[in-house]
Amino acid sequence: MKKMLLLVALVVALVPLVAVSAAAQGQAKPALSDAILVPGSSPIMAEPFKPNASKPPKYCSPCLFYTGDFNPSGSGADGVDNELGGSLGSGEYAEVYDGMTVPKGKIWTITKLFINTLATGSSSIDPTEPWDIRQGVTSGSGGTDVASGTGRDAFKGIGPPPGFGYEEYTNIVTLQKKAVLKAGTYFVDVLTSCQTSSCGGGEFFESDQESLPKNGKCTGTDCFGPPQPWDDSYFNSNYFGIAWELTTELCGTGYCDQFSFGAMGTSEISRTVEKVNGNH
């Protein structure tokens, strides 16, 4: 059964995955209390987890911000389904919209967006992926579309396969048209697209990061730039029948507080922003 919500915590030799199991079409919405136990070990990352490194990963250049790495040994480690097609089926989607803040007095010109993804059953995705930036998202409402489109994707493996069958990748999407954003709070989705047979019907979960910002600074591994919103990400899915629900409400206390994502581009002092975003 399809697992929408992946909560990972190593306990002795077992990894409990608190999961939402997807029902086939026509069946009742699955209960959040569904859970399974999967033998194995926590994911092995390309580099050891190093708290408070406060530097961007090499691929984030020029880096506007990065929330930080997934910590496989953390008590709140988790991931939430974020895919178009894949194991959900053609035309079905599950989206994670991450809260993002452009600092006061700044304008960001975004050229690339990226997320970290836990994947199984596939090491490839479609060559282009949808991306979307919105404002005013609240529980039950998708707010207003600010900029969106598709972009060329680079899907890079950053860790060998873990014992429970998931591998972590970085999805880097090059925007076909730059997104110019003034100061404010936005909500960003990079949707892992797997709608061709070459994908192999894999499952894709956006990795979380659980390092709470302190004193106006990020604290996670390789985090960089201004701290981004905490407990302010949303899940939206036609497949699961959930419309714009806070991920913290889906996952429960201590989980899905913030996800592992970032943006590349340039930052400058605020001035009049021309209408250059590809709205639709």
Secondary structure, 3 states (H helix, E strand, C coil): CCECEEEECCECCEEEEECCECCCCCCCCCCCCCEEEEECCCCCCCCCCCCCCCCCCCCCCCEEEECCCCCCCCCCCEEEECEEEHHHCCCCEEEEEEEEEEEEEEEEEEEEEEEEEEEECCCCCCCEEEEEEEECCECCECCEEEEEEEEEEEEEECCCCCCCCCEEEEEEEEEEEEEEEEEEEEEEEECEEECCHHHCCCEEEEEECCCCCECCECCCCCCECCCCCCCCCEEEECCCCEEEEEHHHHHCCCCCCCECEEEEEEEEECCCCCCCCCCC
